[in-house]
Structures are given as structure tokens and as C-alpha cells.
Amino acid sequence: MPELLSSPERKRLVQLEDLLEEWLAQVHRDLQSATEDSRNEDGQIDADYIDRWATTAQRLSSQVNKEIPPDLDPYALSDLRGHLIEGLAAIYELDESRPLDSVDNFMVHAEAVRHIIRDALDGQPDADESDAKALVSSLSTQLPRVSRKELSKLIGLSERQIQRIAKDGGRPSRRLQLVSRLVALLWRAWTPEGVVAWFYRERPDFDGHAPVDVLDDAAYESALMLAARRGRAQHGS
């Protein structure tokens, strides 16, 4: 499981997300303006606008690539850089007869990059990951209708152990950290009951096992995080 992002790395991701949101909004505004202007002339998008867009898009891609934290989840990092490459290809292979196709293509990849960054931020528990008491408290807040018995099954501890941790704290198990990260990804898109149900559905990518069955197997940690991201995306969050 990748290390928790440091505060400076989180800040960089937040700044990148803000940059992408601002840039995407500005491109939409500029494109709308350029399209409206073209309707009053010959129906073609101004070539100068396309040149300005391409230059800015290249700079944006370079800045995002440079600012990506090295400790980002390897799957997320691979996806993100893949979208950056595909986006740059849309710029370099620009069809002058249909320039808006390239603009739209790049925008799709830029939006995908923004979602990956948001997922990376959402997949990190708000609580201190080195503090078992904080993680249990966070899980209880995120899953308000989930009983302590159900929670104990997920994190692999007895109800009495959870009660003791909630009172005295201590160092968390790797499983508690992993469940906290998975729930951090899922809880905004699912009901508390839906989050718990996600852990018990058998999946072919876990060799027919359910996520709860492989939580203690380090070989499945990255696959679990990837499955949670996909599950979150499928529910439109």
C-alpha cells in the first residue's frame, strides 16, 4: 500500500486540482466566445485561438506532470500519465480542418486527470493514519448506521478491542489503515450499507473472493484500491 501523502504533497494536489478546474472553465468560456464570434463571420474557429489554446494546453500538461507527488498510488500515477500522453497526442496530431475535435479530445483527458487527482485526495483518510483511535472514530462517522459488530468484521478486531481502541488509542493494524482508505474512497458515493455490502461481493479480479476475504493479503492491496476507485466512479461521485 502506498505511503500516506505528506501535507506538502496534499497541498500540491489540491493546487493542481484548482488549477485544472480554473483552466477547464476558462477554456469553455473562451471556446464559447470564439464559436459565437465565428458565427458572425465565416463559420470557422479563429486559428489564433487554436494556437493559443495549444500552447497553454502544453504548458498545463508539463506543469501537472512536474507537480505529481512521487508517492501517489502507482495505478493512479499510471492512469494520470497515460491521460497526459493521450492529451498531448491530441495537440500534436491536431487536424487543422477539424481543430475542435482535438480541443474536445484534450479536454476529456484533462477532466480525467482532474478526477484522478480528486480520487487520490479522497482516498486518504482525514484522520491521522498512525492513530488507531482516530481511524476508528473516522470510520464511525463515515458509516453512522453500521454496527460495531459489522465494523469489527471489516477491520478484523473484536468488539471489545474496538471499544478499547476508541478509549485508549494505539497503533493501527495494516488492515485498519487499508479499510480506512477504502471507505474514504467509497463513502461519498455509497450509503453506509452500500459501503459494507461492497466488501462482501465476490469479484473475479480477486480470484472469486470478496474484498473482505483478501484484506489481510498484501498482494491484493493495490487491486483493492483500484476496485474502490472504479466502484466510486461507477456511482457518479
BAZA-779358 format. One record per residue: residue number from 1; chain; x, y, z of N, C-alpha, C in turn. Coordinates in steps of 0.2 Angstrom, whole numbers. Layout:
! residues N
[rec NUM; 'A'; [X; Y; Z]; [X; Y; Z]; [X; Y; Z]]
...
END
This chain:
! residues 237
[rec 1; 'A'; [4; -6; 0]; [0; 0; 0]; [4; 6; 0]]
[rec 2; 'A'; [3; 11; -4]; [7; 17; -5]; [7; 21; 2]]
[rec 3; 'A'; [13; 24; 3]; [13; 28; 9]; [8; 34; 9]]
[rec 4; 'A'; [6; 36; 15]; [1; 42; 15]; [4; 48; 13]]
[rec 5; 'A'; [1; 52; 9]; [4; 58; 6]; [5; 63; 12]]
[rec 6; 'A'; [11; 66; 11]; [13; 71; 17]; [8; 78; 15]]
[rec 7; 'A'; [8; 82; 20]; [5; 88; 20]; [7; 92; 14]]
[rec 8; 'A'; [13; 93; 12]; [15; 97; 6]; [13; 94; 0]]
[rec 9; 'A'; [13; 87; 0]; [10; 83; -6]; [3; 84; -7]]
[rec 10; 'A'; [-1; 84; -2]; [-8; 85; -2]; [-9; 92; -5]]
[rec 11; 'A'; [-6; 97; -2]; [-7; 104; -4]; [-5; 105; -12]]
[rec 12; 'A'; [0; 101; -14]; [1; 101; -21]; [-4; 99; -25]]
[rec 13; 'A'; [-7; 93; -23]; [-13; 90; -27]; [-19; 95; -27]]
[rec 14; 'A'; [-20; 98; -21]; [-26; 102; -21]; [-25; 108; -26]]
[rec 15; 'A'; [-19; 111; -26]; [-17; 116; -30]; [-18; 114; -38]]
[rec 16; 'A'; [-16; 108; -39]; [-16; 105; -46]; [-24; 105; -48]]
[rec 17; 'A'; [-28; 102; -43]; [-35; 102; -45]; [-38; 108; -46]]
[rec 18; 'A'; [-36; 113; -42]; [-39; 120; -43]; [-37; 123; -49]]
[rec 19; 'A'; [-30; 122; -51]; [-28; 124; -57]; [-32; 121; -63]]
[rec 20; 'A'; [-33; 115; -63]; [-36; 111; -69]; [-43; 114; -69]]
[rec 21; 'A'; [-47; 115; -63]; [-54; 117; -63]; [-54; 124; -66]]
[rec 22; 'A'; [-50; 128; -64]; [-50; 135; -67]; [-48; 135; -74]]
[rec 23; 'A'; [-43; 131; -76]; [-41; 131; -84]; [-47; 128; -88]]
[rec 24; 'A'; [-50; 123; -86]; [-55; 120; -89]; [-61; 125; -90]]
[rec 25; 'A'; [-63; 128; -85]; [-68; 133; -85]; [-67; 139; -90]]
[rec 26; 'A'; [-60; 141; -90]; [-58; 147; -94]; [-59; 144; -102]]
[rec 27; 'A'; [-56; 138; -103]; [-56; 136; -110]; [-64; 135; -112]]
[rec 28; 'A'; [-68; 133; -108]; [-75; 133; -110]; [-78; 140; -112]]
[rec 29; 'A'; [-76; 145; -108]; [-78; 152; -109]; [-75; 154; -115]]
[rec 30; 'A'; [-69; 153; -116]; [-65; 156; -122]; [-68; 152; -129]]
[rec 31; 'A'; [-69; 146; -128]; [-72; 142; -134]; [-79; 145; -136]]
[rec 32; 'A'; [-83; 146; -131]; [-90; 148; -132]; [-89; 155; -135]]
[rec 33; 'A'; [-85; 159; -133]; [-84; 166; -136]; [-81; 165; -143]]
[rec 34; 'A'; [-76; 161; -144]; [-74; 160; -151]; [-79; 158; -156]]
[rec 35; 'A'; [-83; 153; -153]; [-88; 150; -158]; [-93; 155; -159]]
[rec 36; 'A'; [-95; 159; -155]; [-100; 164; -156]; [-98; 169; -161]]
[rec 37; 'A'; [-91; 171; -160]; [-88; 176; -165]; [-88; 173; -172]]
[rec 38; 'A'; [-87; 167; -172]; [-86; 164; -179]; [-92; 164; -183]]
[rec 39; 'A'; [-98; 163; -179]; [-104; 163; -182]; [-106; 169; -186]]
[rec 40; 'A'; [-103; 175; -184]; [-104; 181; -187]; [-99; 182; -193]]
[rec 41; 'A'; [-95; 178; -194]; [-90; 178; -200]; [-91; 173; -205]]
[rec 42; 'A'; [-86; 168; -205]; [-86; 163; -210]; [-87; 156; -207]]
[rec 43; 'A'; [-89; 156; -201]; [-91; 149; -198]; [-85; 145; -196]]
[rec 44; 'A'; [-79; 148; -196]; [-73; 144; -194]; [-70; 147; -187]]
[rec 45; 'A'; [-67; 142; -184]; [-64; 145; -177]; [-57; 148; -179]]
[rec 46; 'A'; [-56; 154; -176]; [-50; 158; -177]; [-44; 154; -176]]
[rec 47; 'A'; [-39; 154; -181]; [-33; 150; -180]; [-29; 152; -174]]
[rec 48; 'A'; [-29; 159; -173]; [-25; 161; -167]; [-28; 158; -161]]
[rec 49; 'A'; [-34; 158; -160]; [-37; 155; -154]; [-34; 147; -153]]
[rec 50; 'A'; [-34; 144; -158]; [-32; 137; -158]; [-24; 137; -156]]
[rec 51; 'A'; [-20; 141; -159]; [-13; 141; -157]; [-12; 143; -150]]
[rec 52; 'A'; [-16; 148; -147]; [-16; 150; -140]; [-18; 144; -136]]
[rec 53; 'A'; [-23; 141; -138]; [-26; 135; -134]; [-20; 130; -133]]
[rec 54; 'A'; [-17; 128; -139]; [-12; 123; -140]; [-6; 124; -135]]
[rec 55; 'A'; [-4; 130; -135]; [2; 132; -131]; [0; 132; -124]]
[rec 56; 'A'; [-6; 134; -122]; [-7; 134; -115]; [-8; 127; -113]]
[rec 57; 'A'; [-11; 123; -117]; [-13; 116; -115]; [-6; 112; -114]]
[rec 58; 'A'; [-1; 113; -118]; [6; 110; -117]; [9; 112; -111]]
[rec 59; 'A'; [8; 119; -109]; [11; 121; -103]; [7; 118; -97]]
[rec 60; 'A'; [1; 117; -97]; [-3; 114; -92]; [-1; 107; -91]]
[rec 61; 'A'; [0; 103; -96]; [2; 96; -96]; [9; 96; -93]]
[rec 62; 'A'; [13; 100; -95]; [20; 100; -92]; [20; 101; -84]]
[rec 63; 'A'; [16; 106; -82]; [16; 108; -75]; [13; 103; -71]]
[rec 64; 'A'; [7; 100; -74]; [4; 94; -70]; [9; 88; -69]]
[rec 65; 'A'; [12; 86; -75]; [17; 81; -74]; [23; 82; -69]]
[rec 66; 'A'; [25; 89; -69]; [31; 91; -64]; [28; 91; -57]]
[rec 67; 'A'; [22; 92; -56]; [20; 93; -49]; [17; 87; -46]]
[rec 68; 'A'; [16; 81; -50]; [13; 75; -47]; [18; 72; -41]]
[rec 69; 'A'; [15; 71; -35]; [19; 68; -30]; [21; 61; -32]]
[rec 70; 'A'; [28; 60; -30]; [30; 53; -32]; [27; 48; -28]]
[rec 71; 'A'; [24; 49; -22]; [21; 44; -18]; [14; 42; -20]]
[rec 72; 'A'; [11; 45; -25]; [5; 44; -27]; [4; 37; -29]]
[rec 73; 'A'; [-2; 34; -28]; [-3; 27; -29]; [-1; 25; -36]]
[rec 74; 'A'; [3; 19; -37]; [6; 18; -44]; [0; 17; -49]]
[rec 75; 'A'; [-5; 14; -47]; [-11; 14; -53]; [-13; 20; -55]]
[rec 76; 'A'; [-14; 25; -50]; [-17; 32; -51]; [-12; 35; -55]]
[rec 77; 'A'; [-5; 34; -53]; [0; 38; -57]; [1; 36; -64]]
[rec 78; 'A'; [0; 29; -65]; [0; 26; -72]; [-6; 29; -76]]
[rec 79; 'A'; [-12; 29; -73]; [-18; 32; -77]; [-17; 39; -78]]
[rec 80; 'A'; [-14; 43; -73]; [-14; 50; -74]; [-9; 52; -80]]
[rec 81; 'A'; [-3; 48; -80]; [2; 50; -85]; [-1; 47; -92]]
[rec 82; 'A'; [-5; 42; -92]; [-7; 40; -98]; [-12; 45; -101]]
[rec 83; 'A'; [-16; 48; -97]; [-21; 53; -100]; [-17; 59; -102]]
[rec 84; 'A'; [-11; 61; -98]; [-7; 66; -101]; [-4; 65; -108]]
[rec 85; 'A'; [-2; 59; -109]; [1; 57; -115]; [-4; 57; -121]]
[rec 86; 'A'; [-10; 55; -119]; [-15; 55; -124]; [-18; 62; -126]]
[rec 87; 'A'; [-18; 66; -120]; [-19; 73; -121]; [-14; 77; -126]]
[rec 88; 'A'; [-8; 76; -124]; [-3; 79; -129]; [-3; 76; -136]]
[rec 89; 'A'; [-5; 70; -137]; [-6; 67; -144]; [-11; 71; -147]]
[rec 90; 'A'; [-16; 73; -144]; [-22; 77; -147]; [-20; 84; -149]]
[rec 91; 'A'; [-15; 86; -145]; [-12; 93; -148]; [-7; 92; -154]]
[rec 92; 'A'; [-3; 87; -153]; [2; 87; -158]; [-1; 84; -165]]
[rec 93; 'A'; [-6; 80; -164]; [-9; 77; -170]; [-15; 81; -172]]
[rec 94; 'A'; [-15; 88; -171]; [-21; 92; -172]; [-23; 92; -180]]
[rec 95; 'A'; [-29; 91; -181]; [-32; 91; -188]; [-34; 98; -189]]
[rec 96; 'A'; [-30; 102; -194]; [-32; 109; -195]; [-39; 110; -198]]
[rec 97; 'A'; [-42; 105; -201]; [-48; 105; -204]; [-54; 104; -199]]
[rec 98; 'A'; [-52; 101; -193]; [-57; 99; -188]; [-53; 101; -181]]
[rec 99; 'A'; [-51; 107; -180]; [-47; 108; -174]; [-51; 107; -167]]
[rec 100; 'A'; [-58; 108; -167]; [-62; 107; -161]; [-62; 100; -159]]
[rec 101; 'A'; [-61; 95; -164]; [-60; 88; -161]; [-54; 87; -157]]
[rec 102; 'A'; [-49; 90; -158]; [-43; 90; -154]; [-44; 93; -148]]
[rec 103; 'A'; [-47; 99; -148]; [-49; 103; -142]; [-53; 98; -137]]
[rec 104; 'A'; [-58; 95; -140]; [-63; 91; -136]; [-59; 85; -133]]
[rec 105; 'A'; [-55; 82; -137]; [-51; 76; -135]; [-46; 78; -129]]
[rec 106; 'A'; [-43; 83; -130]; [-39; 85; -124]; [-42; 87; -118]]
[rec 107; 'A'; [-48; 90; -119]; [-52; 92; -113]; [-55; 86; -109]]
[rec 108; 'A'; [-56; 80; -113]; [-58; 74; -110]; [-53; 71; -105]]
[rec 109; 'A'; [-47; 71; -108]; [-41; 69; -104]; [-39; 73; -98]]
[rec 110; 'A'; [-40; 80; -99]; [-39; 84; -94]; [-44; 83; -88]]
[rec 111; 'A'; [-50; 82; -90]; [-55; 81; -85]; [-54; 74; -81]]
[rec 112; 'A'; [-51; 69; -85]; [-50; 63; -82]; [-44; 64; -77]]
[rec 113; 'A'; [-39; 68; -79]; [-33; 69; -74]; [-36; 73; -68]]
[rec 114; 'A'; [-41; 77; -68]; [-44; 81; -63]; [-47; 76; -58]]
[rec 115; 'A'; [-51; 71; -61]; [-54; 66; -57]; [-49; 61; -53]]
[rec 116; 'A'; [-44; 59; -57]; [-39; 55; -53]; [-36; 59; -47]]
[rec 117; 'A'; [-34; 65; -48]; [-32; 69; -43]; [-37; 69; -37]]
[rec 118; 'A'; [-43; 71; -39]; [-48; 71; -33]; [-49; 64; -30]]
[rec 119; 'A'; [-49; 59; -34]; [-49; 52; -31]; [-43; 51; -26]]
[rec 120; 'A'; [-37; 53; -28]; [-31; 52; -24]; [-32; 56; -17]]
[rec 121; 'A'; [-35; 62; -17]; [-36; 66; -11]; [-42; 62; -7]]
[rec 122; 'A'; [-47; 60; -10]; [-52; 57; -7]; [-50; 50; -4]]
[rec 123; 'A'; [-45; 47; -7]; [-43; 40; -4]; [-38; 40; 1]]
[rec 124; 'A'; [-37; 46; 4]; [-33; 47; 10]; [-37; 49; 16]]
[rec 125; 'A'; [-37; 45; 21]; [-41; 46; 27]; [-40; 53; 30]]
[rec 126; 'A'; [-46; 56; 32]; [-45; 63; 35]; [-41; 63; 42]]
[rec 127; 'A'; [-42; 57; 45]; [-39; 56; 52]; [-31; 54; 51]]
[rec 128; 'A'; [-28; 55; 57]; [-21; 53; 57]; [-20; 45; 56]]
[rec 129; 'A'; [-17; 43; 51]; [-17; 36; 50]; [-12; 32; 54]]
[rec 130; 'A'; [-8; 36; 59]; [-4; 32; 63]; [-8; 31; 70]]
[rec 131; 'A'; [-14; 34; 71]; [-18; 34; 77]; [-24; 29; 76]]
[rec 132; 'A'; [-24; 23; 79]; [-30; 19; 78]; [-36; 22; 81]]
[rec 133; 'A'; [-36; 26; 86]; [-42; 29; 89]; [-45; 34; 84]]
[rec 134; 'A'; [-41; 38; 81]; [-43; 42; 76]; [-46; 39; 70]]
[rec 135; 'A'; [-43; 33; 68]; [-46; 30; 62]; [-53; 27; 63]]
[rec 136; 'A'; [-53; 24; 69]; [-60; 21; 71]; [-65; 26; 72]]
[rec 137; 'A'; [-63; 32; 75]; [-68; 37; 75]; [-70; 40; 69]]
[rec 138; 'A'; [-66; 40; 64]; [-67; 42; 57]; [-72; 37; 54]]
[rec 139; 'A'; [-71; 31; 54]; [-75; 26; 51]; [-82; 26; 54]]
[rec 140; 'A'; [-82; 27; 61]; [-89; 28; 64]; [-93; 34; 61]]
[rec 141; 'A'; [-89; 39; 60]; [-93; 45; 57]; [-95; 44; 50]]
[rec 142; 'A'; [-91; 41; 46]; [-92; 39; 39]; [-97; 34; 38]]
[rec 143; 'A'; [-98; 29; 43]; [-103; 24; 42]; [-107; 24; 48]]
[rec 144; 'A'; [-111; 29; 49]; [-115; 30; 55]; [-120; 25; 57]]
[rec 145; 'A'; [-123; 21; 52]; [-128; 16; 53]; [-125; 9; 53]]
[rec 146; 'A'; [-119; 8; 53]; [-115; 2; 53]; [-114; 0; 60]]
[rec 147; 'A'; [-116; -6; 63]; [-115; -8; 70]; [-108; -9; 71]]
[rec 148; 'A'; [-106; -9; 77]; [-99; -10; 79]; [-97; -18; 78]]
[rec 149; 'A'; [-102; -22; 78]; [-101; -29; 76]; [-99; -29; 69]]
[rec 150; 'A'; [-103; -26; 64]; [-101; -26; 57]; [-94; -23; 56]]
[rec 151; 'A'; [-93; -17; 60]; [-86; -14; 59]; [-81; -18; 61]]
[rec 152; 'A'; [-82; -22; 66]; [-77; -27; 69]; [-75; -32; 64]]
[rec 153; 'A'; [-80; -34; 60]; [-78; -39; 55]; [-74; -36; 49]]
[rec 154; 'A'; [-75; -30; 48]; [-71; -27; 42]; [-64; -26; 44]]
[rec 155; 'A'; [-63; -23; 50]; [-56; -22; 52]; [-53; -27; 56]]
[rec 156; 'A'; [-56; -33; 57]; [-53; -39; 59]; [-51; -39; 67]]
[rec 157; 'A'; [-55; -35; 71]; [-54; -34; 78]; [-61; -36; 81]]
[rec 158; 'A'; [-60; -38; 88]; [-66; -40; 91]; [-70; -33; 93]]
[rec 159; 'A'; [-76; -34; 95]; [-80; -28; 98]; [-76; -25; 104]]
[rec 160; 'A'; [-74; -29; 108]; [-70; -27; 114]; [-64; -23; 112]]
[rec 161; 'A'; [-60; -26; 107]; [-54; -22; 105]; [-56; -15; 103]]
[rec 162; 'A'; [-61; -15; 99]; [-63; -8; 96]; [-65; -4; 101]]
[rec 163; 'A'; [-69; -6; 106]; [-70; -2; 112]; [-64; 1; 116]]
[rec 164; 'A'; [-59; -4; 116]; [-53; -2; 120]; [-49; 4; 116]]
[rec 165; 'A'; [-49; 2; 109]; [-46; 7; 105]; [-49; 14; 105]]
[rec 166; 'A'; [-56; 14; 105]; [-60; 20; 105]; [-58; 24; 111]]
[rec 167; 'A'; [-56; 21; 116]; [-55; 24; 123]; [-48; 26; 124]]
[rec 168; 'A'; [-43; 21; 122]; [-36; 22; 124]; [-32; 23; 118]]
[rec 169; 'A'; [-34; 22; 112]; [-30; 23; 106]; [-25; 17; 105]]
[rec 170; 'A'; [-19; 19; 101]; [-14; 14; 100]; [-12; 14; 93]]
[rec 171; 'A'; [-8; 10; 91]; [-5; 9; 84]; [-10; 5; 80]]
[rec 172; 'A'; [-12; 8; 74]; [-17; 4; 70]; [-14; -2; 66]]
[rec 173; 'A'; [-18; -7; 65]; [-16; -13; 61]; [-15; -10; 54]]
[rec 174; 'A'; [-12; -14; 49]; [-12; -13; 42]; [-19; -13; 39]]
[rec 175; 'A'; [-23; -18; 42]; [-29; -19; 39]; [-34; -13; 41]]
[rec 176; 'A'; [-33; -10; 47]; [-37; -5; 49]; [-35; 1; 44]]
[rec 177; 'A'; [-29; 2; 43]; [-27; 8; 38]; [-30; 7; 31]]
[rec 178; 'A'; [-30; 0; 29]; [-32; -1; 22]; [-40; 0; 22]]
[rec 179; 'A'; [-43; -3; 27]; [-51; -2; 27]; [-52; 6; 27]]
[rec 180; 'A'; [-49; 10; 31]; [-50; 17; 31]; [-49; 20; 25]]
[rec 181; 'A'; [-44; 18; 21]; [-43; 21; 14]; [-48; 19; 9]]
[rec 182; 'A'; [-50; 13; 10]; [-56; 10; 5]; [-62; 14; 7]]
[rec 183; 'A'; [-64; 15; 13]; [-70; 18; 15]; [-70; 25; 13]]
[rec 184; 'A'; [-64; 28; 14]; [-63; 35; 12]; [-64; 36; 4]]
[rec 185; 'A'; [-63; 31; 0]; [-65; 32; -7]; [-72; 31; -8]]
[rec 186; 'A'; [-75; 26; -4]; [-82; 24; -6]; [-88; 28; -3]]
[rec 187; 'A'; [-86; 31; 3]; [-92; 33; 7]; [-96; 39; 4]]
[rec 188; 'A'; [-92; 43; 0]; [-96; 49; -3]; [-101; 47; -9]]
[rec 189; 'A'; [-99; 41; -12]; [-103; 38; -17]; [-109; 33; -15]]
[rec 190; 'A'; [-108; 30; -9]; [-112; 25; -7]; [-115; 26; -1]]
[rec 191; 'A'; [-121; 23; 1]; [-124; 23; 8]; [-119; 19; 12]]
[rec 192; 'A'; [-120; 20; 19]; [-116; 16; 23]; [-117; 9; 22]]
[rec 193; 'A'; [-123; 7; 21]; [-125; 0; 20]; [-122; -3; 13]]
[rec 194; 'A'; [-121; 2; 8]; [-119; 0; 2]; [-111; -1; 2]]
[rec 195; 'A'; [-108; 3; 7]; [-101; 3; 8]; [-99; -4; 10]]
[rec 196; 'A'; [-103; -6; 16]; [-102; -13; 19]; [-103; -18; 14]]
[rec 197; 'A'; [-108; -18; 10]; [-110; -23; 5]; [-105; -24; 0]]
[rec 198; 'A'; [-101; -18; -2]; [-96; -18; -7]; [-90; -23; -5]]
[rec 199; 'A'; [-89; -23; 2]; [-84; -28; 4]; [-85; -35; 4]]
[rec 200; 'A'; [-92; -37; 3]; [-94; -44; 3]; [-96; -46; -3]]
[rec 201; 'A'; [-95; -43; -9]; [-97; -45; -15]; [-91; -49; -18]]
[rec 202; 'A'; [-92; -55; -21]; [-86; -59; -24]; [-85; -55; -30]]
[rec 203; 'A'; [-78; -55; -32]; [-76; -52; -38]; [-71; -56; -42]]
[rec 204; 'A'; [-71; -56; -48]; [-66; -60; -52]; [-59; -58; -52]]
[rec 205; 'A'; [-58; -51; -51]; [-52; -48; -50]; [-48; -50; -43]]
[rec 206; 'A'; [-52; -53; -39]; [-49; -56; -33]; [-50; -63; -33]]
[rec 207; 'A'; [-49; -66; -39]; [-50; -74; -39]; [-56; -76; -36]]
[rec 208; 'A'; [-61; -73; -37]; [-68; -75; -35]; [-69; -74; -28]]
[rec 209; 'A'; [-64; -71; -24]; [-65; -69; -17]; [-69; -62; -17]]
[rec 210; 'A'; [-72; -61; -11]; [-74; -54; -9]; [-69; -50; -6]]
[rec 211; 'A'; [-69; -43; -7]; [-64; -39; -4]; [-62; -41; 4]]
[rec 212; 'A'; [-67; -42; 8]; [-66; -44; 15]; [-62; -50; 16]]
[rec 213; 'A'; [-62; -54; 11]; [-58; -61; 11]; [-50; -59; 10]]
[rec 214; 'A'; [-49; -54; 7]; [-42; -53; 5]; [-39; -47; 8]]
[rec 215; 'A'; [-42; -44; 13]; [-39; -38; 16]; [-33; -39; 20]]
[rec 216; 'A'; [-31; -45; 22]; [-25; -46; 26]; [-19; -49; 21]]
[rec 217; 'A'; [-21; -49; 14]; [-16; -51; 10]; [-13; -45; 6]]
[rec 218; 'A'; [-7; -44; 7]; [-3; -38; 5]; [-3; -38; -3]]
[rec 219; 'A'; [-4; -44; -6]; [-3; -44; -13]; [-10; -41; -17]]
[rec 220; 'A'; [-15; -40; -13]; [-21; -38; -16]; [-22; -30; -14]]
[rec 221; 'A'; [-18; -27; -10]; [-19; -20; -8]; [-20; -15; -14]]
[rec 222; 'A'; [-16; -15; -19]; [-17; -11; -24]; [-23; -12; -28]]
[rec 223; 'A'; [-25; -19; -29]; [-31; -21; -33]; [-37; -18; -29]]
[rec 224; 'A'; [-37; -19; -22]; [-42; -16; -18]; [-43; -9; -19]]
[rec 225; 'A'; [-38; -5; -19]; [-39; 2; -20]; [-41; 4; -27]]
[rec 226; 'A'; [-39; 0; -32]; [-41; 1; -39]; [-49; 0; -39]]
[rec 227; 'A'; [-51; -6; -37]; [-58; -8; -37]; [-62; -3; -33]]
[rec 228; 'A'; [-60; 0; -28]; [-64; 5; -24]; [-64; 11; -28]]
[rec 229; 'A'; [-59; 13; -32]; [-59; 19; -36]; [-65; 18; -42]]
[rec 230; 'A'; [-64; 12; -45]; [-69; 11; -50]; [-76; 10; -47]]
[rec 231; 'A'; [-77; 8; -42]; [-84; 7; -39]; [-86; 14; -37]]
[rec 232; 'A'; [-82; 19; -35]; [-84; 25; -34]; [-86; 29; -40]]
[rec 233; 'A'; [-82; 28; -45]; [-83; 31; -52]; [-90; 29; -55]]
[rec 234; 'A'; [-91; 22; -54]; [-97; 20; -57]; [-104; 22; -54]]
[rec 235; 'A'; [-103; 25; -47]; [-109; 28; -44]; [-109; 36; -45]]
[rec 236; 'A'; [-105; 38; -49]; [-106; 45; -51]; [-103; 50; -46]]
[rec 237; 'A'; [-98; 48; -42]; [-96; 53; -37]; [-89; 56; -40]]
END
